[in-house]
Amino acid sequence: MSYRTSRRALLKGGMAAGAFAATTGTARAAESDPLITEPQFWAQGFGDGVDATPYGLPIEFESDVIRRNVEWLTADTISSINFTPIHALDGTITPQGCAFERHHSGAIELRKDDYRLMINGLVDKPLVFTYDDLERFPRENHVYFCECAANSGMEWAGAQLNGAQFTHGMIHNMEYTGVPLKTLLTEAGLGAAGDLAGKWVYVEGADASSNGRSIPMEKALEDCLVAFKANGEALRKEHGYPVRLVVPGWEGNMWVKWLRRIEVMDAPVEAREETSKYTDTLADGTSRKWTWVMDAKSVITSPSPQSPITHGGGPLVISGLAWSGHGAITRVDVSKDGGKTWQTARLARPGEKRALTRFYLDTDWDGQEMLLQSRAIDDTGYVQPTKDQLREVRGLNSIYHNNGIQTWLVNPDGKAENVEVS
Amino acid sequence: MSYRTSRRALLKGGMAAGAFAATTGTARAAESDPLITEPQFWAQGFGDGVDATPYGLPIEFESDVIRRNVEWLTADTISSINFTPIHALDGTITPQGCAFERHHSGAIELRKDDYRLMINGLVDKPLVFTYDDLERFPRENHVYFCECAANSGMEWAGAQLNGAQFTHGMIHNMEYTGVPLKTLLTEAGLGAAGDLAGKWVYVEGADASSNGRSIPMEKALEDCLVAFKANGEALRKEHGYPVRLVVPGWEGNMWVKWLRRIEVMDAPVEAREETSKYTDTLADGTSRKWTWVMDAKSVITSPSPQSPITHGGGPLVISGLAWSGHGAITRVDVSKDGGKTWQTARLARPGEKRALTRFYLDTDWDGQEMLLQSRAIDDTGYVQPTKDQLREVRGLNSIYHNNGIQTWLVNPDGKAENVEVS
């Protein structure tokens, strides 16, 4: 059967969904649309064969859906961060190719054959594992989000960055495959040293920064994974190939990449990355430390400054992401008037523990200004706070752990900008 | 805190998991391993900054984890297929970059702005949708497998291809975002023409092949998606950018790429792709048609011919994938002796409807020959058959819908090969 268009269809068919056309005035009759009435070149010849893409990349038309850094944020891109293009993604899985990176001394190249993981300290049987050894232990698969503690950090002082990618893009969500840290600690004879209460593990990477962090034993045994695959395939170089630590729900800095050593200790190290960095300075100059968990948070990804509305009104899908380091998202509310009134959004799937949840509000836009906000609620009953509520408790000196409600001003022309409402 | 190794650890630590070492004789003392005792170059300088990978690719060391074709399978790669490297993947998500392709006239390039989708035929209001129009309808997210009807087709005549990638790699599993086909059909006034019983939709793509297929209305309304994202990002060119049809659990040929037209009809078209192709010729020369559903199936991905065992014995993870077009996988059994005895494998997560399920058997290998098999069971109670059971019913003329149990012979040297047992 060759391609044919029904005359009846052409005569009766306008643009999709007459309801939109009435509002927007963009209706075009199918019979005057050359993309319908004329044969197109792509239907008249061959496309690419299967040898063209042994490993594929996005089509050239999507070349703007990439990680981006902010040049003024750090002194050098080697010690910098780039951002997931969350404004252009949907669903929940983040492809590794556009999942944000953060390095402290750059992304190193480490072969599987050169990989070693040592477990030492207060264990009965200190061990060194090769990569092949790790593959011989029982594995688990889990989807988890990884969020940098500094995600939205620039927003403490007010609306700064014009795009969800930059305000909230230090996050990704992948299906990890790895061995429970508990399994490896047990293999090394954990517990032989006595009571585990008050014990810690100190974890460090093979890069020059080492990025050492102390993790309380309770968390180490609960759900940490020594992971070697993400979204089915090997970790990317920039995500710690061949092995990184996964610390579900806790700040991304603890997810040590190129993981090379785990020491069981009876006290935390209080290393650089948990004292001068990754602590939260309060109004009185003292600092909160051990603020590991990423509290419930959400953001509207579309419409947003990088994803404007492209029609004049009518049906509109408002979409975004919600997550909680404490558990599963149970509800997300959306406001169009800066928090005065709220509607409950639709969750695409039931929230999963410590993983991103996609939400949608299927609505009609009247073409007028909106002050869009989203508010996440998790299964502990915690409700995402406003930025002002956070500032009341934490002052203005913080960088990390800003989970305040984000506001986008959507103008009648469909363009959106980052604003704050009080 | 700088990197330091504990002298005690070095003295006490052998290779990982002494239990393995005892069997394999590969133990190396940490103190004689320069990767432990010497500072390594990757810890002494900077790695790459975050500008290096605006959109990332796998690290060079994973360059063999790619789609591969089989040159003799079709006349030209434009009308050919390549295979997902399932032997090297874990978890369940297939990255788009290595998800198999099948084209009938090559992969075309179609811009979003040039995209049109027509719904015509027995509808009250024939419509043409632009890409932007589609984004205004309520969306859903679902993880589904897509399997070519010809997956494992070469194996009807006996063990042919030496690798899970080639015997079972015409499959991928992604999180799709799209609009239910039911929503768009309803928008076009489906039902105004009367009773839907016995009605069909005919779907075709914008490529030269058009690849038209007839789908019964019941399935069209059940769970088909008009999808524009996979694993969060835009579909890749080779997967139908910007829009493909998702027909959960049904053969991949029906998942029309570059979807351009959906006609509601009162009978199937009996087009080329559902008569001379994608039918199953039986022993008596007659053909089964409308064999849409992909029955329950499984395969062990490791160990397998492309993923040999690299140690001499002891702890071994046997891993694989299972799926069913009818529903969710509820159980997978693994045999080491060619089907004489079976052990129930561990499912990494509860089976999800029409999606891949990862299974593991954590076992000890005695270093002797194994005849590895896996057997999937779905929530309808269906048990994956042997190849001989299939041949008894279907003869030897078939290409499509071979869901028989696969056997890998694992030799004492750890290498595996494709064999058949009767």
Interface residues (C-beta under 8 A of the other chain):
Chain A: M1 S2 Y3 T5 S6 R8 A9 L10 K12 G13 G14 M15 A16 A17 G18 F20 A30 D33 L35 I36 Q40 W42 A43 Q44 G45 F46 G47 D48 G49 V50 D51 A52 T53 P54 Y55 G56 L57 P58 I59 E60 F61 E62 V65 I66 R67 R68 N69 D76 T77 I78 S80 I81 N82 A88 L89 D90 G91 T92 I93 T94 P95 Q96 G97 C98 A99 E101 R102 H103 S105 G106 A107 I108 E109 L110 R111 K112 D114 R116 L117 M118 N120 G121 K125 P126 L127 V128 F129 T130 D132 D133 L134 E135 R136 F137 P138 R139 E140 N141 E175 Y176 T177 E187 Y202 E204 A206 D207 A208 S210 G212 K229 N231 G232 E233 A234 R236 K237 E238 Y241 W258 R261 E263 V269 A271 R272 T310 H311 G314 P315 L316 V317 S319 R346 A348 R349 R358 Y360 D362
Chain B: M1 S2 Y3 T5 S6 R8 A9 L10 K12 G13 G14 M15 A16 A17 G18 F20 A30 D33 L35 I36 Q40 W42 A43 Q44 G45 F46 G47 D48 G49 V50 D51 A52 T53 P54 Y55 G56 L57 P58 I59 E60 F61 E62 V65 I66 R67 R68 N69 D76 T77 I78 S80 I81 N82 A88 L89 D90 G91 T92 I93 T94 P95 Q96 G97 C98 A99 E101 R102 H103 S105 G106 A107 I108 E109 L110 R111 K112 D114 R116 L117 M118 N120 G121 K125 P126 L127 V128 F129 T130 D132 D133 L134 E135 R136 F137 P138 R139 E140 N141 E175 Y176 T177 E187 Y202 E204 A206 D207 A208 S210 G212 K229 N231 G232 E233 A234 R236 K237 E238 Y241 W258 R261 E263 V269 A271 R272 T310 H311 G314 P315 L316 V317 S319 R346 A348 R349 R358 Y360 D362
